[in-house]
Amino acid sequence: MNLNTVIIGAGISGLSTANFLSKKITNFLIIESSDKVGGIIDSFESEGYTCENGPNTVLNNNMGVQELIDDLNLSEEIIYPDEQGVKNRYVLLNGKPAKIPLTFYDFFSTSLLSFFSKVRILLEVFIPRHKENTNVKSFISRRFGSEFHDKLIVPFLTGIYADDTKFMSAKHTLKNIWELEQKYGSVIIGMIKMKRKSKPKIFTLLGGLSKLTDILKQKFDDKILFNTSISKIEKTSDGFNLIINKEEKISCKNIISTIPTYSLSSLIPDNKLKHLLAKKDYIPIDVFHFGYDKKSLKNKIDGFGLLTKPQDNKSFLGILYSSNIFKHVSGETNFLFTILVGGKRQRNLCKKNPKEIENIILKEINSLLKINSKPNYIKHYRWKRGIPTYDLSISDLIIEIVRFEDENPNFNIHGNFHKGVSVSDCILNSKNLVENKF
Ligand SMILES: Cc1cc2nc3c(=O)[nH]c(=O)nc-3n(C[C@H](O)[C@H](O)[C@H](O)COP(=O)(O)OP(=O)(O)OC[C@H]3O[C@@H](n4cnc5c(N)ncnc54)[C@H](O)[C@@H]3O)c2cc1C
């Protein structure tokens, strides 16, 4: 088989690349090692609940996402949350849920931060910009004080990366904030000077986010090879040979890899990069879905959800109040919570028997949210390697990827481990890759 391009992996990075590439060429194929599309995007419906084992929402914050929605004619099918219903987000203060301040007035009146901390935050405008990259803990503590870091930034970033701020690269995980600091010398001044754009919205689809990858599957049905493993990639004079399923050979001019580092490391024909890819760490996450009869919830469950920090001593990283975010996920009579457990903070929990964790977190959640009843629905999913870490060594990996791509201009390395972890980052990176290289 002689192809122009082979895309490896049929997650959102691979499928959205196929979408943009299909506007330029038709002679391509997608190779997927499993029997399904979507990768980490993994929705399921059962007993009247719609659950997400992977991403719960996608942020429509870039041209790539909008173009994909338009290409697939999804504008009418997209479901946005009720803005008021999800406005409030909570962290814990002395063991009780406390609203994260959102407005200027809330910020000054909140008891989450001490008076000293509020003054310290305002002093940020006088702190010189960083000359080199550092970790998130040191970046935020230096600019805004350690109380702000410990009480608000830690829970917030845990909800996205499940990582430890001591190890996370500020430049790569706080990209916008880092850029404001570098450009204006102060994040606060940068935010004031920045032109106000309308706030991007999060969305899902009826049936869950897998609907998005299922529609892409239908679009490229004849171009996806499922259950196909690549045992070797060899360079040739005009491209590459891929040995699949141990014996068959596929020749192509271009490769776009969208697979995780631990899969790519065994295939990449470059020793230095192979070593760095193999070293990359992924953070485990357990996801629990608890459904309750609404009538049994005596207290109103308000807002988007609740996030924890290490000092709270809870066994979960955060709870999404999924039915507040998207009403349809549990129907009229039930209420769905999605709970994230583990992360860098509690890696060991993700090795325990799920039933054991379930009992622990049920107790904690019932006590926090004052729930006296039992859930009528429980499901669990374990991601042994969930989210790639973005620690300070990411710069070395990026340098090696750029070097490798310069030496092998037809081998493109895409995926969620070096240019942003969110679904919207993956889609934007697909669009940029196709526009720049094809
Ligand atoms: C629990 C959790 C919650 C999240 N929540 C959010 C959220 O709310 N919003 C958000 O924007 N993001 C969220 N994310 C992040 C986001 O979902 C992922 O970063 C994104 O979906 C990754 O897509 P991808 O296509 O790059 O990789 P993947 O989804 O990992 O896809 C890679 C594909 O390649 C295949 N593959 C692997 N090895 C091979 C091989 N050798 N040959 C062929 N195929 C191979 C895999 O089977 C898979 O289909 C979350 C992640 C997790 C784990």
The ligand as an ORCA input file, in Angstrom:
! r2SCAN-3c Opt
* xyz 0 1
  C      -9.771     11.643     33.490
  C      -9.466     12.701     32.457
  C     -10.266     13.835     32.390
  C     -10.005     14.818     31.428
  N     -10.837     15.903     31.370
  C     -10.671     16.814     30.382
  C     -11.644     17.840     30.189
  O     -12.639     17.929     30.910
  N     -11.447     18.708     29.147
  C     -10.369     18.611     28.317
  O     -10.266     19.429     27.410
  N      -9.458     17.625     28.456
  C      -9.585     16.717     29.457
  N      -8.689     15.676     29.577
  C      -7.538     15.592     28.634
  C      -7.949     15.122     27.236
  O      -9.065     14.277     27.302
  C      -6.820     14.365     26.533
  O      -5.595     15.059     26.650
  C      -7.120     14.173     25.028
  O      -8.370     13.540     24.862
  C      -5.987     13.351     24.390
  O      -6.294     13.046     23.046
  P      -5.195     12.406     22.080
  O      -5.862     12.060     20.828
  O      -4.005     13.291     22.008
  O      -4.683     11.092     22.849
  P      -5.491      9.745     23.184
  O      -6.886     10.062     23.503
  O      -4.649      9.037     24.184
  O      -5.499      8.938     21.811
  C      -4.404      8.182     21.370
  C      -4.931      7.031     20.526
  O      -3.822      6.303     20.011
  C      -4.069      4.913     20.163
  N      -2.755      4.243     20.226
  C      -1.898      4.128     21.268
  N      -0.792      3.461     20.898
  C      -0.930      3.147     19.580
  C      -0.119      2.472     18.621
  N       1.092      1.990     18.933
  N      -0.597      2.338     17.373
  C      -1.807      2.818     17.018
  N      -2.634      3.460     17.890
  C      -2.195      3.635     19.150
  C      -4.896      4.805     21.442
  O      -5.615      3.585     21.476
  C      -5.781      6.029     21.302
  O      -6.952      5.747     20.582
  C      -8.914     14.668     30.522
  C      -8.101     13.529     30.613
  C      -8.371     12.537     31.558
  C      -7.488     11.324     31.624
*
